[in-house]
Amino acid sequence: MPVTGSTWIVLTSRTCKFLAATLLSGSLMVAGCGSPTASEEGSTATSAGSGAASVQLHVLAAASLRKAFTDIGKSFESTHAGTTVEFTFAGSSDLVTQLTQGAPADVLATADSATMDKAWKAHSVINPVDFAANTLTIVVAPGNPKGIGGFADLARPGLDVVVCAPQVPCGAAAAATSKEAGVQLNPVSEESSVTDVLNKVIAGQADAGLVYFTDAKAAGDKVTAVRFPEAQSISNTYPIAVTSNSRNPERANQFIETVNGDVGHQILAAAGFSAP
């Protein structure tokens, strides 16, 4: 039937293309001859304002923060719709090296102020703030079969001891404790992160290791922790900062506020951290 007058007809995009090529006259006005509809192209577009924008937050954090920050990250995601928090856990010095060499990240948290200062001097972070503190402890095999009673016992002949490398915060703390106690250690290996030290003791590759109290607590019955009084005078302060190259500085600041807020404090305290 011929179309006359000003009749409106809703057509598909394929029909629109056909009509554009064949109809050269008449008063036909075609509605829907614009962009293809979502159903035609398989689109999943949603109306404006129907949901929060997706944000990926990348956090570089000291290895000793793994458990606490993983829990804080889950809490943060639950209260910030559309946000996914991704972590890289490693030795603090390695993280700073990655960041200063251009690795993308939004937040940096280190296990001591000296390492964070390196990132700050390289203009890689903005306004670091302290959020927690940690002390060293000795970890040994379950039941303490070697009978280690204190820091001085780590210098006993025939005892295989592992520590962190001097450039790593836990290594610097071990060196300071050694000096404070007047005990010369002769470690069989120096590791790049506190997690590596802990794993060597758990695997039976070392008789004892110096790790943070929080790591010993997280390991549960896999190790026995031996506290020593000298550790109380050598405490590592943990700072956190937004990175200079963050793509989401506002959300990064919100993450830091969560770490320093009630939720963060509760999780950190449960993990064994103390106030800075």
Buried (B, 14 or more C-beta within 10 A) or exposed (E): EEEEEEEEEEBBBEBBEEBEEEEEEEEBEBEBBEEBEEEEEEEEEEEEEEEEEEBBBBBBBBBBBBBBBBBBBEBBBEEBEEBEBEBBBBBBBBBBBBBBEEBEBBBBBBBBBBBBBBBBEBEBBBEBEBBBBBBBBBBBBEEBEBEBEBBEBBBEEEBBBBBBBEBBBBBBBBBBBBEEBEBEBEBEBBBBBBBBBBBBBBEEEBBBBBBBBBBBBBBEEBBBBBBBEBBEEBBBBBBBBBBBBBBBBEBBBBBBEBBBBEBBBEBBEEBBBBEB
